[in-house]
Amino acid sequence: MKRTFKNIVAILALPLAGAMIQSCEVSDFGDTNVSPNATTTPITAALLTNSLAQIGGVYASQGMYAQYISESQYTDISRYTAQEYNFAEYSGVLYDLENIIINNTDAKSKVYSLNFGSNANQIAIARILKVYYTWRTTDMLGDIPYSQALKGNPKPAYDSQQSIYTALFAELDAAVKQMENGGAAIKGDILFSGNMTRWKKFANSMRLVMALRVSKADAAQGSAQAKAALAADGGVFTTNAESAILTYAGGAFQNPWFARYNGRKDEGISEPMVTNLNALSDPRLPAFGQPGKTGKVTGIPYGVSRDKAVAFTNANPEWSFVLTADLRKDNSQLALISSADVFLARAEAAQLGWTSENAKDMYNAGIKASLEFWKVFNQASYDAYIASAPVAFGANDALTKIRLQRWITFFPNGWQGWSEWRRTGVPDLKPSPDAVNSSKQIPRRHIYVANEASLNPEAYKAATAKFSGGLDTQDGRVWWDKQ
């Protein structure tokens, strides 16, 4: 089933100066019904909360490409029907974050914005979040509008992904350096409750993970950025308590996996995911998938036709949902970047020779942190797991094992898992047996919104010219995808 979303031009060309109210349409009626006592400056704390409320997600399409997830009946995505990426969050959220920056910078509004926290720290947080959202979007598509985005330009140029990554690294560095100690407490922060030390660690940890993402496209930049991230003020995540983990309140603010199964059951953990974890005797499997009455986690066959999927789920009524019920409540947590992700990135950086850290120590620490996060850790099973032949760190296959653990640890974040597989080829995923796309291969990117070719033709043509035949297809590879 092909999904159509908002036009990228309409989204990224939104002018910033006039909009003080989000999620509504405003007509110009002069001063009618305008309170003379009302502020025309936005409440930046509310803009921050709104931006954070949308940061988590299921990333179902990407989870299917990473083979974390299989479909129980409607099997179009896992059979590779073309998916246009949803730009809605890339407009409204970046628009809110840009308004935080503007209103904490402009002399006329920064005094009022100080009511919601230090001007410098609000700007720094907004910059970090803009990086996160932009990083995610460029990883899905490749080249996107960046330098000309959000400036009212109806036909913004697409920046190269390479230049975007360079700019994002610089943004994270600048955001950490501009933070001030002892400033007014940040309000509206539902991620770290205004703890600026944890914001520094988030920025640095993101920078490290991003550095590994470019390892094959620009190893020199990756190495330099990895070193800089580890040396930056505040350091990186080293415990689960420090990690970027969004805690949902429930009610109107629901964990997306709860919402995914609230009245529907269209997806389950995939058979390839279950097979990979069983091959390792991985203790996380009973957390990643809902066990049946016998305690078995049953994955759904991946990428099969609707008839085959329905036949399987009918014959296996205890097929496993993604995550156990206690991990997908409306108020469950969701990791954005965890200490396990960071330790394993450090392990890969060390194994690549980028740092002098001990790769084995970082590898084992990452596995331990992941088991602890999923609440399946006990010392005896951990010791046995890291000593087992498929897992034990070895000189000949260390890099492959690190990359496999990174793919596992990112679960159920499909964007990260798919991105890591595209970069490394680990694990050895097989395409859908019933693929409907022309190449019959796992998609390497999402396609642009359909009418972009007519509304922003020059930018669109320049971006798609980088792909084989100049075609906007799922088989085109983004800049860092050198597998």
C-alpha positions as CSV (number, residue, x, y, z in Angstrom):
1,M,0.0,0.0,0.0
2,K,1.6,3.2,-1.1
3,R,1.5,6.1,1.4
4,T,1.3,9.7,0.2
5,F,2.5,12.5,2.4
6,K,2.9,16.3,2.4
7,N,4.9,17.9,-0.3
8,I,8.5,18.6,0.8
9,V,8.4,22.1,-0.7
10,A,5.3,23.2,1.1
11,I,6.8,21.9,4.3
12,L,10.3,23.2,4.1
13,A,9.4,26.6,2.6
14,L,7.3,27.7,5.6
15,P,8.2,31.2,6.7
16,L,9.2,31.4,10.4
17,A,8.5,35.0,11.3
18,G,4.7,35.0,11.4
19,A,3.6,31.8,13.1
20,M,3.2,32.0,16.8
21,I,0.5,29.4,17.1
22,Q,1.0,25.8,16.0
23,S,-1.4,23.2,14.5
24,C,-4.1,25.7,13.4
25,E,-4.9,27.9,10.4
26,V,-5.1,31.6,11.0
27,S,-6.8,34.2,8.7
28,D,-5.9,37.9,8.8
29,F,-8.8,39.7,10.5
30,G,-6.8,42.6,11.7
31,D,-7.4,43.3,15.4
32,T,-10.7,41.5,15.6
33,N,-11.0,39.5,18.8
34,V,-7.4,40.1,19.7
35,S,-6.7,40.7,23.4
36,P,-4.5,43.8,23.9
37,N,-3.0,42.0,27.0
38,A,-2.1,38.8,25.1
39,T,1.5,38.1,24.2
40,T,2.5,37.7,20.6
41,T,5.6,35.8,21.7
42,P,5.3,32.0,21.8
43,I,5.7,30.0,25.0
44,T,9.0,28.3,24.2
45,A,8.5,25.7,26.9
46,A,5.4,24.5,25.1
47,L,7.3,24.4,21.8
48,L,10.0,22.3,23.4
49,T,7.5,19.9,24.9
50,N,5.7,19.5,21.6
51,S,9.0,18.8,19.8
52,L,10.0,16.1,22.3
53,A,6.5,14.5,22.4
54,Q,7.0,13.6,18.7
55,I,10.6,12.4,18.9
56,G,9.8,8.7,19.5
57,G,8.3,6.4,17.0
58,V,7.8,2.9,15.7
59,Y,9.5,3.4,12.3
60,A,7.5,0.4,11.0
61,S,8.6,0.6,7.4
62,Q,12.2,0.8,8.4
63,G,11.8,-2.0,11.0
64,M,10.5,-4.2,8.2
65,Y,13.5,-3.4,6.0
66,A,15.8,-4.2,9.0
67,Q,13.7,-7.4,9.4
68,Y,12.8,-6.6,13.0
69,I,9.1,-6.7,12.1
70,S,6.9,-8.8,9.9
71,E,3.3,-8.0,8.8
72,S,0.5,-10.3,9.9
73,Q,-1.8,-9.7,7.0
74,Y,-1.2,-6.5,4.9
75,T,2.2,-7.4,3.6
76,D,2.9,-4.6,1.1
77,I,5.7,-2.8,3.0
78,S,7.7,-6.0,3.7
79,R,7.4,-6.9,0.0
80,Y,8.8,-3.5,-0.9
81,T,6.0,-1.4,-2.4
82,A,7.5,2.1,-2.8
83,Q,7.3,4.2,0.4
84,E,7.4,8.0,0.3
85,Y,8.9,9.4,3.5
86,N,6.6,11.3,5.8
87,F,7.9,14.9,6.0
88,A,5.2,16.1,8.4
89,E,7.5,15.9,11.4
90,Y,10.3,17.5,9.4
91,S,8.1,20.6,9.0
92,G,6.2,21.2,12.2
93,V,8.9,20.1,14.6
94,L,11.7,21.9,13.0
95,Y,9.5,24.9,12.7
96,D,8.9,24.8,16.5
97,L,12.6,24.4,17.2
98,E,13.6,27.2,15.0
99,N,11.1,29.4,16.8
100,I,12.7,28.5,20.1
101,I,16.0,29.7,18.7
102,I,14.6,32.9,17.2
103,N,12.8,33.9,20.3
104,N,15.7,33.3,22.5
105,T,18.0,35.3,20.2
106,D,15.9,38.3,19.2
107,A,16.4,41.2,21.6
108,K,12.6,41.9,21.7
109,S,11.6,38.4,22.7
110,K,14.5,36.9,24.6
111,V,13.6,38.6,27.9
112,Y,10.2,37.0,27.8
113,S,11.6,33.6,26.7
114,L,13.9,33.8,29.7
115,N,10.8,32.8,31.8
116,F,11.2,29.3,30.4
117,G,14.9,28.9,31.0
118,S,18.3,30.2,30.1
119,N,18.3,31.7,26.6
120,A,21.6,30.0,25.7
121,N,20.5,26.6,27.0
122,Q,17.1,26.7,25.2
123,I,18.9,27.5,22.0
124,A,21.4,24.6,22.6
125,I,18.6,22.1,23.2
126,A,16.8,23.3,20.1
127,R,19.9,22.9,18.0
128,I,20.5,19.4,19.3
129,L,16.9,18.3,18.5
130,K,17.1,19.9,15.1
131,V,20.1,17.7,14.4
132,Y,18.3,14.6,15.6
133,Y,15.3,15.1,13.4
134,T,17.4,16.2,10.4
135,W,19.8,13.2,10.8
136,R,16.8,10.8,10.8
137,T,15.3,12.4,7.7
138,T,18.5,12.5,5.6
139,D,19.2,8.8,6.5
140,M,15.8,7.9,5.1
141,L,16.2,9.8,1.8
142,G,19.8,11.1,1.2
143,D,19.9,14.7,-0.1
144,I,17.3,17.0,1.4
145,P,16.7,20.7,1.8
146,Y,18.8,21.9,4.7
147,S,20.7,25.2,4.3
148,Q,17.7,26.8,2.5
149,A,15.0,25.1,4.5
150,L,12.5,27.1,6.7
151,K,13.4,30.4,5.0
152,G,10.3,30.9,2.9
153,N,12.0,29.7,-0.3
154,P,9.3,27.8,-2.4
155,K,12.0,25.9,-4.2
156,P,14.8,25.2,-1.8
157,A,17.9,23.4,-3.1
158,Y,18.7,20.0,-1.8
159,D,22.0,19.8,0.2
160,S,24.2,16.8,-0.3
161,Q,24.0,14.3,2.5
162,Q,27.8,14.7,3.0
163,S,27.5,18.4,3.5
164,I,24.5,17.9,5.9
165,Y,26.4,15.5,8.0
166,T,29.3,17.9,8.2
167,A,26.9,20.7,9.3
168,L,25.2,18.5,11.8
169,F,28.5,17.5,13.5
170,A,29.3,21.3,13.7
171,E,25.9,22.0,15.2
172,L,26.4,19.4,18.0
173,D,29.8,20.7,18.8
174,A,28.5,24.3,19.0
175,A,25.5,23.4,21.0
176,V,27.5,21.7,23.7
177,K,30.0,24.6,23.8
178,Q,27.3,27.3,24.2
179,M,25.6,25.7,27.2
180,E,25.9,27.7,30.4
181,N,26.1,26.6,33.9
182,G,23.8,28.0,36.6
183,G,21.3,29.6,34.1
184,A,17.6,29.7,34.7
185,A,16.1,26.2,34.7
186,I,14.7,24.9,31.5
187,K,10.9,24.3,31.4
188,G,9.0,22.0,29.2
189,D,11.8,19.4,29.0
190,I,10.1,16.0,29.2
191,L,13.3,14.1,28.3
192,F,15.9,15.2,30.8
193,S,14.0,17.6,33.1
194,G,16.3,20.4,32.3
195,N,19.5,18.5,33.2
196,M,22.0,20.1,31.0
197,T,24.7,17.6,31.8
198,R,22.5,14.9,30.2
199,W,21.8,17.1,27.2
200,K,25.6,17.4,26.7
201,K,25.9,13.6,26.9
202,F,23.0,13.2,24.4
203,A,24.7,15.5,21.9
204,N,28.0,13.8,22.3
205,S,26.6,10.3,22.1
206,M,24.6,11.2,19.0
207,R,27.8,12.6,17.5
208,L,29.6,9.3,18.2
209,V,26.9,7.2,16.6
210,M,26.7,9.5,13.6
211,A,30.5,9.3,13.3
212,L,30.3,5.5,12.8
213,R,27.5,5.9,10.2
214,V,30.0,7.6,7.9
215,S,32.8,5.1,8.4
216,K,32.8,3.8,4.9
217,A,32.0,7.1,3.1
218,D,34.5,9.3,4.9
219,A,36.6,7.4,7.5
220,A,38.8,10.4,8.2
221,Q,35.8,12.5,9.2
222,G,34.3,9.6,11.1
223,S,37.5,9.1,13.1
224,A,37.9,12.8,13.9
225,Q,34.3,13.1,15.0
226,A,34.4,10.0,17.1
227,K,37.5,11.2,19.0
228,A,35.9,14.7,19.4
229,A,32.7,13.2,20.7
230,L,34.5,11.2,23.4
231,A,36.6,14.2,24.4
232,A,33.8,16.7,24.4
233,D,32.6,18.4,27.6
234,G,30.2,16.2,29.4
235,G,31.3,13.0,27.8
236,V,28.9,10.3,26.5
237,F,26.3,8.0,28.0
238,T,27.9,5.3,30.3
239,T,24.8,4.1,32.2
240,N,21.2,3.4,31.4
241,A,20.2,6.0,33.9
242,E,21.9,8.7,31.8
243,S,20.6,7.5,28.5
244,A,18.1,9.3,26.2
245,I,15.0,7.4,27.2
246,L,11.6,9.0,26.8
247,T,9.1,8.1,29.5
248,Y,5.5,8.4,28.3
249,A,2.8,9.6,30.7
250,G,0.1,7.5,29.2
251,G,-3.3,8.9,28.3
252,A,-3.0,11.4,25.5
253,F,0.8,10.9,25.5
254,Q,1.1,7.2,24.7
255,N,4.1,5.0,24.0
256,P,3.9,4.5,20.2
257,W,4.1,0.7,20.5
258,F,1.0,0.7,22.8
259,A,-0.8,2.8,20.2
260,R,0.3,0.4,17.5
261,Y,-1.5,-2.5,19.2
262,N,-4.4,-0.5,20.5
263,G,-7.2,-2.2,18.6
264,R,-5.0,-3.6,15.9
265,K,-2.5,-6.4,15.5
266,D,-1.0,-5.9,12.0
267,E,2.7,-6.6,13.0
268,G,4.7,-9.1,15.0
269,I,8.4,-9.8,15.6
270,S,9.8,-11.3,12.4
271,E,11.0,-14.8,11.9
272,P,14.5,-13.7,10.8
273,M,14.8,-11.7,14.1
274,V,13.8,-14.7,16.1
275,T,16.2,-17.0,14.1
276,N,19.1,-14.6,14.6
277,L,18.5,-14.4,18.4
278,N,17.9,-18.1,18.8
279,A,21.2,-18.8,17.0
280,L,22.9,-16.8,19.8
281,S,20.7,-18.1,22.6
282,D,20.1,-14.5,23.3
283,P,18.4,-13.7,26.6
284,R,16.7,-10.6,25.1
285,L,14.4,-12.7,22.9
286,P,11.6,-13.1,25.5
287,A,11.6,-9.3,25.9
288,F,11.8,-8.4,22.2
289,G,8.8,-10.6,21.4
290,Q,5.7,-11.6,23.4
291,P,6.1,-15.3,24.4
292,G,3.1,-17.6,24.0
293,K,1.7,-19.9,26.7
294,T,4.5,-22.3,26.3
295,G,7.1,-19.6,26.6
296,K,8.1,-19.7,23.0
297,V,8.5,-16.6,20.9
298,T,7.1,-17.2,17.4
299,G,8.1,-14.9,14.6
300,I,6.0,-14.2,11.5
301,P,7.6,-15.2,8.2
302,Y,9.1,-12.2,6.5
303,G,7.9,-10.6,3.3
304,V,5.4,-13.3,2.2
305,S,2.2,-12.7,0.3
306,R,-1.0,-11.8,2.2
307,D,-2.4,-15.3,1.7
308,K,0.7,-16.9,3.2
309,A,0.9,-14.5,6.1
310,V,-2.8,-15.0,7.0
311,A,-2.5,-18.8,6.7
312,F,0.5,-18.7,9.1
313,T,-1.1,-16.5,11.7
314,N,-4.3,-18.6,11.5
315,A,-2.3,-21.7,12.0
316,N,-0.2,-20.1,14.8
317,P,-2.6,-18.0,16.9
318,E,0.1,-17.4,19.5
319,W,2.4,-15.6,17.1
320,S,4.4,-13.0,18.9
321,F,3.8,-9.2,19.1
322,V,6.7,-6.9,19.1
323,L,7.8,-6.5,22.8
324,T,6.2,-8.0,25.8
325,A,3.0,-6.5,27.1
326,D,4.7,-4.9,30.1
327,L,7.1,-3.1,27.7
328,R,4.4,-1.6,25.5
329,K,2.1,-0.1,28.0
330,D,0.8,3.4,27.3
331,N,3.3,4.7,29.8
332,S,6.3,2.5,28.9
333,Q,9.7,3.9,28.1
334,L,11.3,4.2,24.6
335,A,15.1,4.6,24.1
336,L,16.3,7.2,21.6
337,I,20.0,6.5,22.2
338,S,21.1,4.2,25.0
339,S,24.4,3.6,26.8
340,A,24.5,0.2,25.1
341,D,24.4,1.9,21.7
342,V,27.2,4.1,22.8
343,F,29.4,1.3,24.2
344,L,29.0,-0.7,21.0
345,A,29.8,2.4,18.9
346,R,33.0,2.8,21.0
347,A,33.8,-0.9,20.5
348,E,33.6,-0.4,16.7
349,A,35.5,2.8,16.7
350,A,38.3,1.1,18.7
351,Q,38.3,-2.0,16.4
352,L,38.6,0.3,13.4
353,G,41.7,1.9,15.0
354,W,40.0,5.2,15.5
355,T,40.6,5.3,19.3
356,S,42.9,3.5,21.8
357,E,40.1,2.2,23.9
358,N,39.8,-1.6,24.4
359,A,37.3,-2.9,21.9
360,K,36.6,-6.1,23.8
361,D,35.8,-4.2,27.0
362,M,33.5,-1.8,25.2
363,Y,31.8,-4.7,23.4
364,N,31.1,-6.6,26.6
365,A,30.0,-3.4,28.4
366,G,27.5,-2.7,25.6
367,I,26.0,-6.2,25.8
368,K,25.7,-5.9,29.6
369,A,24.1,-2.5,29.4
370,S,21.6,-3.8,26.8
371,L,20.7,-6.8,28.9
372,E,20.2,-4.5,31.9
373,F,18.0,-2.1,29.9
374,W,15.8,-5.0,28.8
375,K,15.7,-6.3,32.4
376,V,17.1,-9.8,31.5
377,F,20.5,-9.4,33.1
378,N,21.9,-11.8,35.6
379,Q,25.6,-12.3,36.1
380,A,25.7,-16.1,35.3
381,S,23.7,-15.9,32.1
382,Y,25.7,-12.8,31.0
383,D,29.0,-14.6,31.6
384,A,27.8,-17.6,29.6
385,Y,26.5,-15.4,26.8
386,I,29.6,-13.4,26.2
387,A,31.7,-16.6,26.4
388,S,29.6,-18.5,23.9
389,A,31.2,-19.1,20.5
390,P,28.7,-17.0,18.5
391,V,29.1,-14.0,20.8
392,A,32.6,-14.2,22.3
393,F,34.9,-11.4,21.1
394,G,37.6,-12.8,18.8
395,A,40.4,-11.4,16.7
396,N,39.2,-12.8,13.4
397,D,35.5,-11.8,13.5
398,A,35.4,-9.0,16.0
399,L,34.0,-6.3,13.7
400,T,31.2,-8.6,12.4
401,K,30.2,-9.5,16.0
402,I,30.2,-5.9,17.1
403,R,28.0,-4.9,14.1
404,L,25.6,-7.8,14.8
405,Q,25.3,-6.7,18.4
406,R,24.6,-3.1,17.3
407,W,21.8,-4.3,15.0
408,I,20.3,-6.2,17.9
409,T,20.7,-3.4,20.4
410,F,19.0,-0.8,18.2
411,F,15.8,-3.0,18.3
412,P,13.0,-2.0,17.9
413,N,14.2,1.3,16.4
414,G,13.8,0.4,12.7
415,W,15.5,3.6,11.4
416,Q,18.7,2.8,13.3
417,G,18.6,-0.9,12.6
418,W,18.0,-0.5,8.8
419,S,20.7,2.2,8.6
420,E,23.3,0.0,10.3
421,W,22.4,-2.9,8.1
422,R,22.7,-0.7,5.0
423,R,26.1,0.5,6.1
424,T,27.6,-2.9,7.2
425,G,25.6,-5.7,5.6
426,V,25.4,-7.3,9.1
427,P,23.5,-9.6,9.6
428,D,23.1,-11.3,6.2
429,L,19.5,-10.4,5.6
430,K,17.7,-12.1,2.7
431,P,15.2,-10.2,0.6
432,S,11.5,-10.9,0.7
433,P,10.7,-14.1,-1.1
434,D,7.6,-12.4,-2.6
435,A,9.0,-9.0,-3.3
436,V,7.0,-6.8,-5.7
437,N,9.7,-4.2,-6.5
438,S,11.6,-4.5,-9.8
439,S,15.0,-5.3,-8.3
440,K,13.5,-7.7,-5.7
441,Q,16.1,-6.3,-3.3
442,I,15.7,-4.8,0.2
443,P,15.1,-1.0,-0.2
444,R,18.2,1.2,0.4
445,R,16.2,4.4,0.8
446,H,12.7,5.9,0.7
447,I,11.5,7.9,-2.4
448,Y,10.7,11.6,-2.4
449,V,7.1,12.8,-2.4
450,A,5.6,12.1,-5.8
451,N,4.8,15.7,-6.9
452,E,8.2,17.0,-5.9
453,A,9.4,16.4,-9.5
454,S,6.9,19.0,-10.8
455,L,7.0,21.6,-7.9
456,N,10.7,21.7,-7.3
457,P,12.1,20.2,-10.5
458,E,15.6,21.6,-10.5
459,A,16.4,20.5,-7.0
460,Y,14.7,17.2,-7.5
461,K,16.6,16.4,-10.7
462,A,19.9,17.3,-9.1
463,A,19.3,15.0,-6.1
464,T,18.0,12.0,-8.2
465,A,20.8,12.4,-10.7
466,K,23.1,10.8,-8.1
467,F,21.2,7.5,-8.4
468,S,21.4,5.0,-11.3
469,G,19.6,6.3,-14.3
470,G,18.7,9.5,-12.5
471,L,15.7,7.7,-11.1
472,D,14.1,8.3,-7.7
473,T,13.9,4.7,-6.6
474,Q,14.3,2.6,-3.4
475,D,17.4,1.1,-4.9
476,G,19.4,4.3,-4.9
477,R,22.0,4.5,-2.2
478,V,22.5,7.4,0.2
479,W,26.0,8.9,0.5
480,W,27.2,6.8,3.4
481,D,25.8,3.5,2.1
482,K,28.9,1.8,0.8
483,Q,28.2,-1.8,1.8
